[in-house]
């Protein structure tokens, strides 16, 4: 699965600390912390009919992550929201849009790892693109990666950080295997998530999903955990083995960029009937309706 380039993004403008620039115009210092060491936090937002879904939850997670990394001069939620709105307005965007928020530790006086070299405060980057949900709705193929998801003893997954090499290495393995994405295990051998999304399995009409001991607490995941019981589905959060995924009736992944997407093959095993299952289809429709109805208007 390779995302397709949307020609509507040819002339988009992005935001860096109050300045909007054309996508081809450089606007980030080589001394910025994200360039120096991937020292940044991020969020992905989706725009539906002029409203950003779960904006407050995303900003809260961004703030928690920045605070955990001891960032200084973190912009207020209102300032970040204003930057997002200005970026969307400059690009005349109202629907089918994905927004990547990145907050870095800021520009350093000289290259180096020490945060004391940062004296100018943080850098806010807002990148908005025309981007409908990116996954194939007919079903995804996963391959289990040898790269493991680290737990809190290595790098606490509650920090939604921008150093994604762990995920990228797993994605490389998936690409080589001819799969759409990688399924990643934690250090104990239990299922964590994919390289980019959370996972749910359907077993005997009920949902199970891994604990967030080695993956972030996802906003879309949380929404499914809220909506599924309302739709009559029992949900259990627990450790899940790879074999349980192989033998599940249905498997689907969740994320802002791709919403809900069915998984039909894992490591050569056909999941369920090998097609989008009824529970996945129903919850996907419920989620899409919920996301379109609830959100923060961009004005």
N, C-alpha and C positions, 0 to 999 in steps of 0.2 A: 504494500500500500504506500503509494507516494502521493503526497498532496499536490494538487494541480495549481499552477500559477493562474491567478485571475487577472486578466488584462485591465480590469477597473482599478487595480492597485498600482498602475504604472506611474501615476503622478500624485500619489498620496503624500501627505505632509505629516511629520511626526514631531513630538514635543520633547524638548530637553530644557528643563529649568526655565520655563517661561518663553522659550523661543521655538517657533514652528519652522521646520525646515523641510524642503523637498527630500524624498527618500534617497536621492542620489547625492545629496549635500551632506558631508560629514559634520557631525555635531557633538562628538564625544571625545574628550581628551584622552590621549594615550596614558596619562597619569591617573585616570579614573580607576577606582578600586575594582570595578567589575572587569576592567581590562587587565589590571595587575594580578588579580587572584580570584576572579569569579566571586568577589566579595559583594554580594547583592541579594536582595529578596525580590520575589515577583508574584504576580497574580494574573490569571486569565479571566477576562470578563466577556459576557456575550450580550449583545444588543438585540432586543426583540421589539419591533414596532415602536421604536423611540424610547424604550425603557431598558435599563440595565438590570438584569436579574441578579438578586442576592448581592447587591453592591455593598451593603453594610457588613455582611459576613466576610466578604473578600477583603475589605479595608481593615476589618478587625484582625484577620489573620496576617495581613501585611504588617500591621503595627506590632503584633505580638512577635513576629519573626524579627523585625528590625530592632525591637527592644531586647530580644534575646541575644542579638549580635552586638548590642551596646552601641547602636548608631546614635549620633547626635543630630539635633535639628531636624527631627522627623516632621515632614509636612503634616498639617492638620487634615482631617478627613474632608473638610470643606474645600481646602486648597487643592487636594488631589482630585476631588470631584469636579471642581471648576476646570482643571487642566484637561480632564477627560472630555468634558462637555465642549470645551473650546476646540479640542482636536477633532471630535466628531463633527462639529459644525463646520470647521475648515475643510473637511473632506466630504461634506454633504452626505453623511451616513445616518441611516435610521433603522435598518433591518439587515439581518444576515451578516452581522459584523462581529469579529473577535477583536478584543482589545488586550494587548499585552502591557501590563504595568510593571515597570522595573524600578526599584529604589536601591541605589548603590550607597556605599559608605561615603562616596564623594571623591573629589580630586586630591591627590597626594602632593606634597611639596617636592618629593623626589621619589623615584621608584623604590619599592620595598614593601614588606609585609606588615610592618608595625602600624597599628591604627593611630598611633600618636603622630604619624606623618600626615594625617588628615586634619586640616584646620579650616576647611571651607564649608563644612556641612555636607549633607547628602545631595545626591543627584537623582532627579525624578525624570523618567523616560516614559512617554506614552506612545505606543504604536498601535494604531487601529487599521485593520484590513478587512476588505470585503472577503468573508470566509464563512460559507455555510458549514454545517457539521461535516467533519472531514472523513469519517469512516464509511466504508461500504455497508449499506444497510442490508445487503444480502447475507452478510456473515463474515466474520474475521477468522484468520488462521493465526494461532499463536505457537511459538516454539519456546520451550523452557531454556533460559540462559544459564550459563555457568556462573555468571556474575551475580552475586547475592546482594540483596538490599541490606544496608547496615542498620543496626538497631541503635537505641539511645546510648549504648556504651561506646559507640564509634562516632556517630553524628546524629543527634536527636532529630527524628523525622518531623517533629512539630515545628522545626525551623524550615520554612518554605523557601529555601535558598536557591540561588541561581547557578550553583556549581553542579551541572547535570552530567558530568562525565560518567558517573555510575550508570545512569540511564542510557547514555549514548553508547557505551561499550556493550550493553545488553542489546540495544537496537542494531548495532553492527552484527551481532551474532544472529539476530532474527533475519536481517537482510540476507546474510550468507545462506541461511537455511530456507530462504524463499518464503518466509512467513510475513504476515502483516505487522506484527509486533512481538515483543518478547514477554513471556511470563517469567516473573522474578520471584524467587524464594527468599525467605529470611535466613538468618545464620543457623537456624535450627532445622531448616528443611521444609518449613510450612510455607504455604502460598502467601505472598505479600501483596503484589499488584502486578500490572504490566509495567513496561518502561515509561508509560505516560498516563495510565488510567487505573482506577480501582476496579475490583472484580466482585461479581455476585454470582452465585450458583443457585439454581432452582432444584430442590430435591423434594419429591413427593408433594409438590404444590406449595412448598414454603421456601423462603429465601435464607441463604446463609452467606455471610461475607467475612473476610478476615479481619482480625483485630488490627488496629493501627499501631502495632509495635515496631513496624519497620517500613511504614509508609505514611505520608501526610494524612491529615484528617480532611478529606475532600468535601467541598461544598456541594457538588452534585451527589456524592455518596450520601451526605447528610440529608439531602432533599429526598432521595429514594427511601432512606430509613424512616423519614417522616410520612411519605405518601403511601408506601406499600401497605402498612397496617390499615390505613383508611380505605384502601381498595380491597381489604379482606385477606391480605397475605401476612402470615406470621414471619418475622425476621429474627434470626439469631446471629449474633456477632461472636465469633469464636475462631480458634485455630482450625485451618482447613488443610488437609493433605493434598498432594498433587493427584493421587488416585481418586479422591473424592471429586475433583474437577473432571477427570476423565469420564467418570461414571454418572455425572449429574444429568438431569433431564434437560436442563438449559444452562447456559453460561452467558453473561453479558458484562460489558465493561461500562464504566461511567466516567464522564469528565466534561468540563465546560466546553472544550473545543469540539468534542464529538457527541455530546449528550449521552444517550444510551445506545449501545451497539451490540448486536448479538455476536457471540463467539461460536463458531460451528466446528472448528477443528483445533485440537491441542496435541502437539507432538504426534501427528498422524492419526490420532484417535478422533473419530466422529462423535461429536457431542449431541446426544439425543437423536433427533431425526435428521440432523445435519442441515437444519434450516432455522430461520427465525421462529422461536417458540411462542406459544400463546401468551405466556406470562410476560416475556420480554416485550412483545408487541403491545400488550395492554399498558404496561408500566411506561413504555416509551411515549405512548400517546398521552397518558396522564401527565407525564413530566413536561412534555412540550406545551400542553395547554396551561399547566401551572406556571411555567416560566414566562409564557407570553402574557399571562394575566397579572402576574406579580412582578414588580420591578420599580426602579427609580427613574422617573421621567428625565430626559436630558434637556427638555425645554424646546 
